[in-house]
Amino acid sequence: MSGAGSAEPPGEGIPLKETVVFPESMTPLAVGQERSVKLIDDVVSGERMLALFTVDNTEAETPAWDDLYTVGTVAVVHKMIKVPDGTLRILVQGLQRVRLVRPVRDEPYLLAELEDVPEIVPESPEVEALTRNVQQQFAQIIGLTPYLPEELQLAATNIDDPTALTHLIASTLRLKTDERQELLELVNVEERLRRITQILSREVEMSELGSKIQSQVASEIDKGQREFFLRQQLKAIQEELGEGDDHQAEVDELLQQIEEKHLPEHVEKVARRELNRLERLPPASAEYGVIRTYLDWILSLPW
């Protein structure tokens, strides 16, 4: 590729749906469109590079240049596997950003005039501080997110180049396509670091909330299991004392009376709650007699 901002010779392009390829990243791609398959064959045989642009108009079945974002990534094909159905699986390595200058043609595959998009890397204490903060946030995300391997934390910690760090994070986090594209188009690294800081803060908050919800659900399950076992133990004790059948029969009879009485909703709620308490108590306890009397009183009233 030529110098910063300079026009390139016409370059071949592949439209990508819901995928954004970043410089310095390795990305697996599935290629199915006939024209794209032909392009890959030509690129691989000629040891040429190709330009990868993400589809902006997702409703386009066969995207043309007008359906694509104007900033993409030039890449080389490292591996290619031909699948029996005629499609390809390729592994590409992103090299640098490019911008679409002028479409040249759509057939037999997309061809356009491109230009380099140079990185802007300010050397400032802010960039260094943002880089360290992003490294810490990303390490926290890795600890909270099952799909991110722990090895990424070591990789991110050892990356001193803020540009490479932003590319690593943007290519590994599960982000929406428009967010990935936004990061690709942010050529100022300080601005990109600030945007990634916002995204990571949101992801940390969401991950922590998800962990909290899972803990609460697990706690409720544990509580329910504990209550079940305690009820089973109580039932066994009552049966051992000869109280089980009579006690359950009494509870069932009270439940039938509550259902047949057609109590007001708030009264029925209270009655059912007290009946549940009664069911868990041994008939010999003092509280059992109090609750039974209370239920009899409720059922005796002319509702």
N, C-alpha and C positions, 0 to 999 in steps of 0.2 A: 504494500500500500504506500501511497505517497505522503507528503508532508501534511501538516495540520491545515484542515480546511480546504485542501486542494481537491479538484475533481478527479475522479477515478475513471479508467476506461469502463465501458458498459459492463455491469456485473449481473450475474444470474442470481435470482432470488427464489426462496421457498416460503410460502405463507404458512404460518403456524397458528393453529387454533388453541387458545387457552394455554399457550406456552410462550415464555419469554426467555431467550438465551442471553446470558451475560458474558462479557469478556472475562477471560481467565477461569472459565467454568467448563466442566465436562457435563454434557447433557445427552441422555438417550432420547431418540426420536423414532416414531413410527411414521413411515412415508407410504401413502397409499394411492394418491392421485397419479394417474398415468404420466402426466407431464413432469411431475416432481420426481418420479422414479427414473424417467429418462434423464433428467437433469443430474441426479446423483450418479448415474452410470457415466455420464460424460465428465463430470467433475472428478470422479475417482480415477477414471482412465487417463485423464489429462493432468492429474495432480494439481487441480485448480481449487480456489476457494469459492465459497458461496455466501450469499447474504441471507440472513434469516430475519424475516419481518413478521410481527404478530398481527393477526387479523383483527381489525377494529369493527368491521361489519360482520358479526357472527352469523347473520342470516344468509350470507352469500355462499352458495354451494360450491362454486368454483371461483374463489377470490381473485380479483384483478388488482393491479397496483392501487387503484382508487379505494379499495376495500381494506387497505393496510395502514397501520401506523407508519409515520414517515421516518422514524428512527428505529434502526435495527442493529444487528451485530454480524460482522463478518466472521466466518468460522471455517475450520478445516475438518474434513471427515477422517476420523481415526480408525474406525471399524465399520464394516458393513456386512450384514447378513441378509441373504435373500430367503424369504419365506415362501413355501410351496404355493401359496395363494397369489403370488406375484408382487406382494408388498415387500418393503424393506425395513430393516431395523438398523439404525445407524447410531454411532456415538460421535458427537461433534465437540470440538473445543472452540469456545468463543475467543476471538482475538481482540477486536476493537469495535467501537461504535461507528456506525455510518448513517448518513442521512440520504433519503431519496431526493435527488435533484430533478430528474426528468424520466418518466417512463419511456422506454424505447419500443418494446413489443410484449405481447402476451403469449405468443406461440413461437416455437413448440413448447417453450416454457418462459417464465417471466424474465425479462431483461430490462435493466434500467441504468441510467447514469447515476453514480453515487458520489458522495464526498465524505471525507473523514470528519469525525466529530471529536475534536481534541478535549482531553480532560483538563479541568481547571483545579489545580491542587494548591491552595493557599498554604504557606508555611507560617503558622501562627500558633500561639498557646491554646487557642480555642480548638483547633483541629486536633491537637495532641490530647487535650482533655476529653473531647468528644469521642476520640478513638478508644481511650481507656474506659470510658463510661459504657460505650457500646460493647466492648469485650466483656465487661462485668455483667451487663444485662443479658447478653447472649449466653453466657455461662449459666445464668439463672434459668433461662428458658430451657436449656438443654436438660437441666435437672428436673424440670417440670413436665417436659414433653416426651412421651414414649417413642415417637417416630424419629427423633434426632439422636444419633449415636454419640456416646460420650467422647469418642475420639475427636469430634468436632470442636469440643472445648479446648483441647490441647492445640489443635490447628489454629483456632481463632486467637488463642493467647500468644502464639508464636508469630503471628502476622503483624509486623510493624507498619507496613504500608497501608494507610487508611483506604486507598482505592481498592486494593485486593480484599481487605476486610469487608467492605460494603458489598463487593461482588459475591463473596462467599456466603454472607448472610442472606442476601437477596435471592440467591439461587437455591438455598436449602430450606428456608422457611416456607410454609404453606400459606401463600398470600393470594389474594384475588389478582386476576390477570391485569386489571387496570392499575393496581398498586405496583405490581412488578414493572409494568411499562413506565409508570411515573418515575420509579427509581432509575430505570435505564436512561430516561431522558434528562435526569438531573446531572448535568455535566460538571457542576461545581461540587467538589467532594465534601466541602463543609456543609453545604445545603443538604446533600445526600445523607451525611452522618446525622444531621438534625432530624431529618424525616425518618430515618431508621430508628433513632432514639424514641420517637413518638410511637412507631409501630411496635417496637419491643416492649415499651411500657404498657401498651394495650394488651399485647400477647401475654405478658407476665400477669396482668390483672385477670385476664380471662382464664389462664391456666390455674391460678390460685383459686378463683371462684369455682372452677370445675373440680379441683381437688377437695374443696370444702363441701361441695354438693355430694361428691362420692362418699366422703367421710360420714356425712349426715345420713345418707341412704344406708351405708353399711351399719351405722349405729342403730338405725330403726330396725334393720333386719335382725341385728343381734338382740335388740330388745324384744322383738316379736318371738324369736326363737327361745329366748330365756323364759318369756311368759308361757309359751307352749309347754316347755319341759316342766315348769313349776305347776301348771295346771294338771299335767299328766301325773306328777308326783302326788299332788293333792288328791286327785281322783283315786290313785292307788291306796293312799292312806285311808281315805274315807271308806273304800271298799273293804280294806282290812279291818276297820272298826265296825263294819256292818252298816255304815251310814250311806254308802255310795248310791244304791238304787233308790232308797227313799228320798235322799237329798235331791238327786237329779229329777226325780218325779215331781217333787215339790216345786223346783225351779221351772220345769216344763209347764206345770199347771198354772203358775203365776204368769208365765210368758203368754200362755193362751188367753188368760183373762185380760191381760194388757191389750192384746191384739183385738179381742172381741169387744172391749169397752169403748173403742173409738175415742180415745182421749184427745184433748187438744194437743197440738204438735209439741209445744214446749213442755207440757205435763208428761207426755209420752216419752220424751227425751230423758227427762229426769227419772221416770220410772224404770226405763231400760238401763240407765246408768246404775241405779241402785240395785237392780236385779243382777247385773254383772258383778257387783261387789258381793252380793249375797251368795252367788254361785261359788266365789272363791273362798268363802269363810266356812270353817267347821260349824256344824249346827249347835255345838255345845258352847260356842263363844257368846259373850254378852252382847257384842255388836250385832251378831246374827239376829237375835231377838228384837233389837231396836229397828233394824232395817226391815225385818218381816212385818213388824207392827206398822211401820210407816207405809209400806206397800199396801197392806190391807186397808189402811185408812184412805189412801189415794183411790183404791178400787171401789171403796164403799160410797164415795161421794157421787152425787147425781150430776155427772157431767152432761 
